[in-house]
Amino acid sequence: MTATPEKIPFEQWDAPEGEWTLPGRCPVRTNRTLLLEAATRFLFPTVLVFSVYLLIVGHYAPGGGFSGGLTAGLAFVLRYIAGGGSEGAEIGSRLRLRPPTLMGTGLLLAMVSAFAPVAFGQPVLTSAKVSFLGVEVVSSLLLDVGVYLLIIGVVLDLLRSLGSGIERDAADAADAGDAEGAAP
């Protein structure tokens, strides 16, 4: 007879275990720097605003969803290095977003915006200008937003996956150091 795995509700299968906070936990306290944490508190929102700028201006100048998403991803990497933990993806803000959900939303938005022109008899990826609140917006911006969300989700998932191993190794090294110090 085989044992059946425990059923986990869909809402909890990939849910973060804790809030995303800065500075977070660090298994080896001596590896933290106050200067990096303070600089990150200033740089993180600045880099995120710059990434949104790259996203919006990408149709008319260098930028777009990919470069904006990578720039935002670098902001999350900086936040992680400054002391955010990867367990439960504690590398963002206080929002509880799961990286696979972010990737799926971005991919869905990109696919819908790419294939929407087919419904109007146009080729795939056809772009049009739309007036939105008195501002002309290019419809390909939705594709860029989808790519932006997808890339941020990938970076957060990589940090969560790779960072948990690094943190586990650091905690094991700290425990081994404590055990050696306690031995006579």
C-alpha positions as protocol buffer text, in pm:
chain_id: "A"
residue {
  index: 1
  type: MET
  ca { x: 0 y: 0 z: 0 }
}
residue {
  index: 2
  type: THR
  ca { x: 133 y: 347 z: -87 }
}
residue {
  index: 3
  type: ALA
  ca { x: 94 y: 646 z: 137 }
}
residue {
  index: 4
  type: THR
  ca { x: -98 y: 933 z: -16 }
}
residue {
  index: 5
  type: PRO
  ca { x: 67 y: 1272 z: 19 }
}
residue {
  index: 6
  type: GLU
  ca { x: -99 y: 1527 z: 242 }
}
residue {
  index: 7
  type: LYS
  ca { x: -335 y: 1750 z: 43 }
}
residue {
  index: 8
  type: ILE
  ca { x: -243 y: 2117 z: 62 }
}
residue {
  index: 9
  type: PRO
  ca { x: -511 y: 2370 z: -35 }
}
residue {
  index: 10
  type: PHE
  ca { x: -431 y: 2559 z: -355 }
}
residue {
  index: 11
  type: GLU
  ca { x: -418 y: 2891 z: -171 }
}
residue {
  index: 12
  type: GLN
  ca { x: -141 y: 2761 z: 58 }
}
residue {
  index: 13
  type: TRP
  ca { x: 79 y: 2543 z: -168 }
}
residue {
  index: 14
  type: ASP
  ca { x: 322 y: 2826 z: -236 }
}
residue {
  index: 15
  type: ALA
  ca { x: 218 y: 3084 z: 23 }
}
residue {
  index: 16
  type: PRO
  ca { x: 491 y: 3286 z: 192 }
}
residue {
  index: 17
  type: GLU
  ca { x: 549 y: 3178 z: 549 }
}
residue {
  index: 18
  type: GLY
  ca { x: 607 y: 3530 z: 677 }
}
residue {
  index: 19
  type: GLU
  ca { x: 587 y: 3895 z: 580 }
}
residue {
  index: 20
  type: TRP
  ca { x: 838 y: 4039 z: 335 }
}
residue {
  index: 21
  type: THR
  ca { x: 1038 y: 4273 z: 550 }
}
residue {
  index: 22
  type: LEU
  ca { x: 1363 y: 4456 z: 550 }
}
residue {
  index: 23
  type: PRO
  ca { x: 1604 y: 4399 z: 713 }
}
residue {
  index: 24
  type: GLY
  ca { x: 1474 y: 4048 z: 789 }
}
residue {
  index: 25
  type: ARG
  ca { x: 1662 y: 3765 z: 953 }
}
residue {
  index: 26
  type: CYS
  ca { x: 2026 y: 3687 z: 891 }
}
residue {
  index: 27
  type: PRO
  ca { x: 2167 y: 3358 z: 1025 }
}
residue {
  index: 28
  type: VAL
  ca { x: 2518 y: 3500 z: 1061 }
}
residue {
  index: 29
  type: ARG
  ca { x: 2475 y: 3842 z: 1223 }
}
residue {
  index: 30
  type: THR
  ca { x: 2837 y: 3942 z: 1163 }
}
residue {
  index: 31
  type: ASN
  ca { x: 2778 y: 3943 z: 785 }
}
residue {
  index: 32
  type: ARG
  ca { x: 2534 y: 4233 z: 801 }
}
residue {
  index: 33
  type: THR
  ca { x: 2637 y: 4590 z: 738 }
}
residue {
  index: 34
  type: LEU
  ca { x: 2445 y: 4889 z: 861 }
}
residue {
  index: 35
  type: LEU
  ca { x: 2566 y: 5101 z: 569 }
}
residue {
  index: 36
  type: LEU
  ca { x: 2431 y: 4858 z: 310 }
}
residue {
  index: 37
  type: GLU
  ca { x: 2096 y: 4831 z: 490 }
}
residue {
  index: 38
  type: ALA
  ca { x: 2062 y: 5209 z: 516 }
}
residue {
  index: 39
  type: ALA
  ca { x: 2161 y: 5258 z: 150 }
}
residue {
  index: 40
  type: THR
  ca { x: 1913 y: 4990 z: 45 }
}
residue {
  index: 41
  type: ARG
  ca { x: 1629 y: 5165 z: 225 }
}
residue {
  index: 42
  type: PHE
  ca { x: 1702 y: 5469 z: 7 }
}
residue {
  index: 43
  type: LEU
  ca { x: 1794 y: 5293 z: -318 }
}
residue {
  index: 44
  type: PHE
  ca { x: 1519 y: 5028 z: -331 }
}
residue {
  index: 45
  type: PRO
  ca { x: 1226 y: 5264 z: -403 }
}
residue {
  index: 46
  type: THR
  ca { x: 1443 y: 5479 z: -629 }
}
residue {
  index: 47
  type: VAL
  ca { x: 1544 y: 5184 z: -845 }
}
residue {
  index: 48
  type: LEU
  ca { x: 1183 y: 5063 z: -860 }
}
residue {
  index: 49
  type: VAL
  ca { x: 1065 y: 5405 z: -982 }
}
residue {
  index: 50
  type: PHE
  ca { x: 1343 y: 5403 z: -1242 }
}
residue {
  index: 51
  type: SER
  ca { x: 1232 y: 5056 z: -1356 }
}
residue {
  index: 52
  type: VAL
  ca { x: 876 y: 5184 z: -1404 }
}
residue {
  index: 53
  type: TYR
  ca { x: 1019 y: 5475 z: -1605 }
}
residue {
  index: 54
  type: LEU
  ca { x: 1207 y: 5227 z: -1826 }
}
residue {
  index: 55
  type: LEU
  ca { x: 886 y: 5030 z: -1868 }
}
residue {
  index: 56
  type: ILE
  ca { x: 678 y: 5328 z: -1976 }
}
residue {
  index: 57
  type: VAL
  ca { x: 931 y: 5498 z: -2202 }
}
residue {
  index: 58
  type: GLY
  ca { x: 1037 y: 5170 z: -2367 }
}
residue {
  index: 59
  type: HIS
  ca { x: 827 y: 5210 z: -2680 }
}
residue {
  index: 60
  type: TYR
  ca { x: 981 y: 5544 z: -2773 }
}
residue {
  index: 61
  type: ALA
  ca { x: 1333 y: 5512 z: -2631 }
}
residue {
  index: 62
  type: PRO
  ca { x: 1562 y: 5236 z: -2501 }
}
residue {
  index: 63
  type: GLY
  ca { x: 1383 y: 5042 z: -2229 }
}
residue {
  index: 64
  type: GLY
  ca { x: 1071 y: 4832 z: -2215 }
}
residue {
  index: 65
  type: GLY
  ca { x: 934 y: 4549 z: -2010 }
}
residue {
  index: 66
  type: PHE
  ca { x: 1245 y: 4333 z: -2012 }
}
residue {
  index: 67
  type: SER
  ca { x: 1497 y: 4599 z: -1910 }
}
residue {
  index: 68
  type: GLY
  ca { x: 1251 y: 4751 z: -1662 }
}
residue {
  index: 69
  type: GLY
  ca { x: 1182 y: 4408 z: -1512 }
}
residue {
  index: 70
  type: LEU
  ca { x: 1554 y: 4332 z: -1480 }
}
residue {
  index: 71
  type: THR
  ca { x: 1611 y: 4669 z: -1314 }
}
residue {
  index: 72
  type: ALA
  ca { x: 1331 y: 4600 z: -1066 }
}
residue {
  index: 73
  type: GLY
  ca { x: 1473 y: 4251 z: -1013 }
}
residue {
  index: 74
  type: LEU
  ca { x: 1809 y: 4405 z: -928 }
}
residue {
  index: 75
  type: ALA
  ca { x: 1635 y: 4617 z: -665 }
}
residue {
  index: 76
  type: PHE
  ca { x: 1499 y: 4299 z: -507 }
}
residue {
  index: 77
  type: VAL
  ca { x: 1846 y: 4137 z: -524 }
}
residue {
  index: 78
  type: LEU
  ca { x: 1991 y: 4441 z: -347 }
}
residue {
  index: 79
  type: ARG
  ca { x: 1723 y: 4414 z: -80 }
}
residue {
  index: 80
  type: TYR
  ca { x: 1798 y: 4045 z: -35 }
}
residue {
  index: 81
  type: ILE
  ca { x: 2173 y: 4107 z: -3 }
}
residue {
  index: 82
  type: ALA
  ca { x: 2106 y: 4379 z: 254 }
}
residue {
  index: 83
  type: GLY
  ca { x: 1946 y: 4126 z: 486 }
}
residue {
  index: 84
  type: GLY
  ca { x: 1610 y: 4013 z: 357 }
}
residue {
  index: 85
  type: GLY
  ca { x: 1548 y: 3640 z: 402 }
}
residue {
  index: 86
  type: SER
  ca { x: 1444 y: 3413 z: 118 }
}
residue {
  index: 87
  type: GLU
  ca { x: 1220 y: 3182 z: 322 }
}
residue {
  index: 88
  type: GLY
  ca { x: 870 y: 3271 z: 218 }
}
residue {
  index: 89
  type: ALA
  ca { x: 1016 y: 3519 z: -31 }
}
residue {
  index: 90
  type: GLU
  ca { x: 1080 y: 3781 z: 236 }
}
residue {
  index: 91
  type: ILE
  ca { x: 1251 y: 4003 z: -17 }
}
residue {
  index: 92
  type: GLY
  ca { x: 979 y: 4235 z: -132 }
}
residue {
  index: 93
  type: SER
  ca { x: 753 y: 4472 z: 47 }
}
residue {
  index: 94
  type: ARG
  ca { x: 474 y: 4390 z: 289 }
}
residue {
  index: 95
  type: LEU
  ca { x: 263 y: 4261 z: 1 }
}
residue {
  index: 96
  type: ARG
  ca { x: 215 y: 3886 z: -5 }
}
residue {
  index: 97
  type: LEU
  ca { x: 280 y: 3804 z: -369 }
}
residue {
  index: 98
  type: ARG
  ca { x: 391 y: 3459 z: -475 }
}
residue {
  index: 99
  type: PRO
  ca { x: 648 y: 3460 z: -757 }
}
residue {
  index: 100
  type: PRO
  ca { x: 466 y: 3189 z: -961 }
}
residue {
  index: 101
  type: THR
  ca { x: 149 y: 3398 z: -944 }
}
residue {
  index: 102
  type: LEU
  ca { x: 340 y: 3703 z: -1063 }
}
residue {
  index: 103
  type: MET
  ca { x: 497 y: 3504 z: -1348 }
}
residue {
  index: 104
  type: GLY
  ca { x: 160 y: 3359 z: -1450 }
}
residue {
  index: 105
  type: THR
  ca { x: -9 y: 3699 z: -1445 }
}
residue {
  index: 106
  type: GLY
  ca { x: 267 y: 3852 z: -1655 }
}
residue {
  index: 107
  type: LEU
  ca { x: 262 y: 3568 z: -1906 }
}
residue {
  index: 108
  type: LEU
  ca { x: -117 y: 3582 z: -1933 }
}
residue {
  index: 109
  type: LEU
  ca { x: -116 y: 3959 z: -1985 }
}
residue {
  index: 110
  type: ALA
  ca { x: 156 y: 3933 z: -2250 }
}
residue {
  index: 111
  type: MET
  ca { x: -28 y: 3654 z: -2434 }
}
residue {
  index: 112
  type: VAL
  ca { x: -362 y: 3835 z: -2428 }
}
residue {
  index: 113
  type: SER
  ca { x: -210 y: 4161 z: -2552 }
}
residue {
  index: 114
  type: ALA
  ca { x: -20 y: 3976 z: -2826 }
}
residue {
  index: 115
  type: PHE
  ca { x: -322 y: 3785 z: -2957 }
}
residue {
  index: 116
  type: ALA
  ca { x: -591 y: 4052 z: -2902 }
}
residue {
  index: 117
  type: PRO
  ca { x: -543 y: 4209 z: -3248 }
}
residue {
  index: 118
  type: VAL
  ca { x: -642 y: 3877 z: -3409 }
}
residue {
  index: 119
  type: ALA
  ca { x: -996 y: 3931 z: -3275 }
}
residue {
  index: 120
  type: PHE
  ca { x: -1009 y: 4250 z: -3484 }
}
residue {
  index: 121
  type: GLY
  ca { x: -873 y: 4090 z: -3802 }
}
residue {
  index: 122
  type: GLN
  ca { x: -517 y: 4219 z: -3757 }
}
residue {
  index: 123
  type: PRO
  ca { x: -192 y: 4019 z: -3744 }
}
residue {
  index: 124
  type: VAL
  ca { x: -52 y: 3903 z: -3410 }
}
residue {
  index: 125
  type: LEU
  ca { x: 137 y: 4173 z: -3214 }
}
residue {
  index: 126
  type: THR
  ca { x: -19 y: 4460 z: -3409 }
}
residue {
  index: 127
  type: SER
  ca { x: 5 y: 4781 z: -3211 }
}
residue {
  index: 128
  type: ALA
  ca { x: -239 y: 5070 z: -3196 }
}
residue {
  index: 129
  type: LYS
  ca { x: -253 y: 5404 z: -3018 }
}
residue {
  index: 130
  type: VAL
  ca { x: -530 y: 5439 z: -2763 }
}
residue {
  index: 131
  type: SER
  ca { x: -631 y: 5762 z: -2590 }
}
residue {
  index: 132
  type: PHE
  ca { x: -652 y: 5700 z: -2216 }
}
residue {
  index: 133
  type: LEU
  ca { x: -743 y: 5992 z: -1986 }
}
residue {
  index: 134
  type: GLY
  ca { x: -622 y: 6240 z: -2247 }
}
residue {
  index: 135
  type: VAL
  ca { x: -287 y: 6062 z: -2291 }
}
residue {
  index: 136
  type: GLU
  ca { x: -203 y: 5860 z: -2600 }
}
residue {
  index: 137
  type: VAL
  ca { x: -89 y: 5514 z: -2497 }
}
residue {
  index: 138
  type: VAL
  ca { x: 47 y: 5247 z: -2730 }
}
residue {
  index: 139
  type: SER
  ca { x: -132 y: 4915 z: -2692 }
}
residue {
  index: 140
  type: SER
  ca { x: 201 y: 4732 z: -2690 }
}
residue {
  index: 141
  type: LEU
  ca { x: 254 y: 4877 z: -2342 }
}
residue {
  index: 142
  type: LEU
  ca { x: 36 y: 4590 z: -2213 }
}
residue {
  index: 143
  type: LEU
  ca { x: 282 y: 4342 z: -2363 }
}
residue {
  index: 144
  type: ASP
  ca { x: 567 y: 4528 z: -2193 }
}
residue {
  index: 145
  type: VAL
  ca { x: 380 y: 4525 z: -1859 }
}
residue {
  index: 146
  type: GLY
  ca { x: 332 y: 4149 z: -1895 }
}
residue {
  index: 147
  type: VAL
  ca { x: 703 y: 4095 z: -1965 }
}
residue {
  index: 148
  type: TYR
  ca { x: 787 y: 4328 z: -1672 }
}
residue {
  index: 149
  type: LEU
  ca { x: 578 y: 4122 z: -1429 }
}
residue {
  index: 150
  type: LEU
  ca { x: 713 y: 3795 z: -1570 }
}
residue {
  index: 151
  type: ILE
  ca { x: 1077 y: 3899 z: -1527 }
}
residue {
  index: 152
  type: ILE
  ca { x: 1018 y: 4027 z: -1172 }
}
residue {
  index: 153
  type: GLY
  ca { x: 850 y: 3696 z: -1086 }
}
residue {
  index: 154
  type: VAL
  ca { x: 1141 y: 3497 z: -1228 }
}
residue {
  index: 155
  type: VAL
  ca { x: 1398 y: 3699 z: -1031 }
}
residue {
  index: 156
  type: LEU
  ca { x: 1196 y: 3664 z: -708 }
}
residue {
  index: 157
  type: ASP
  ca { x: 1161 y: 3290 z: -766 }
}
residue {
  index: 158
  type: LEU
  ca { x: 1535 y: 3256 z: -827 }
}
residue {
  index: 159
  type: LEU
  ca { x: 1611 y: 3448 z: -509 }
}
residue {
  index: 160
  type: ARG
  ca { x: 1370 y: 3231 z: -317 }
}
residue {
  index: 161
  type: SER
  ca { x: 1511 y: 2909 z: -459 }
}
residue {
  index: 162
  type: LEU
  ca { x: 1882 y: 2988 z: -454 }
}
residue {
  index: 163
  type: GLY
  ca { x: 1875 y: 3207 z: -145 }
}
residue {
  index: 164
  type: SER
  ca { x: 1721 y: 2941 z: 74 }
}
residue {
  index: 165
  type: GLY
  ca { x: 2016 y: 2709 z: 6 }
}
residue {
  index: 166
  type: ILE
  ca { x: 2266 y: 2984 z: 83 }
}
residue {
  index: 167
  type: GLU
  ca { x: 2085 y: 3071 z: 405 }
}
residue {
  index: 168
  type: ARG
  ca { x: 2067 y: 2703 z: 506 }
}
residue {
  index: 169
  type: ASP
  ca { x: 2442 y: 2664 z: 450 }
}
residue {
  index: 170
  type: ALA
  ca { x: 2514 y: 2984 z: 645 }
}
residue {
  index: 171
  type: ALA
  ca { x: 2295 y: 2866 z: 934 }
}
residue {
  index: 172
  type: ASP
  ca { x: 2468 y: 2525 z: 934 }
}
residue {
  index: 173
  type: ALA
  ca { x: 2809 y: 2697 z: 941 }
}
residue {
  index: 174
  type: ALA
  ca { x: 2697 y: 2918 z: 1229 }
}
residue {
  index: 175
  type: ASP
  ca { x: 2564 y: 2614 z: 1420 }
}
residue {
  index: 176
  type: ALA
  ca { x: 2892 y: 2429 z: 1359 }
}
residue {
  index: 177
  type: GLY
  ca { x: 3087 y: 2731 z: 1487 }
}
residue {
  index: 178
  type: ASP
  ca { x: 2871 y: 2745 z: 1799 }
}
residue {
  index: 179
  type: ALA
  ca { x: 2919 y: 2372 z: 1858 }
}
residue {
  index: 180
  type: GLU
  ca { x: 3299 y: 2404 z: 1829 }
}
residue {
  index: 181
  type: GLY
  ca { x: 3300 y: 2698 z: 2071 }
}
residue {
  index: 182
  type: ALA
  ca { x: 3095 y: 2505 z: 2327 }
}
residue {
  index: 183
  type: ALA
  ca { x: 3311 y: 2189 z: 2312 }
}
residue {
  index: 184
  type: PRO
  ca { x: 3589 y: 2163 z: 2578 }
}
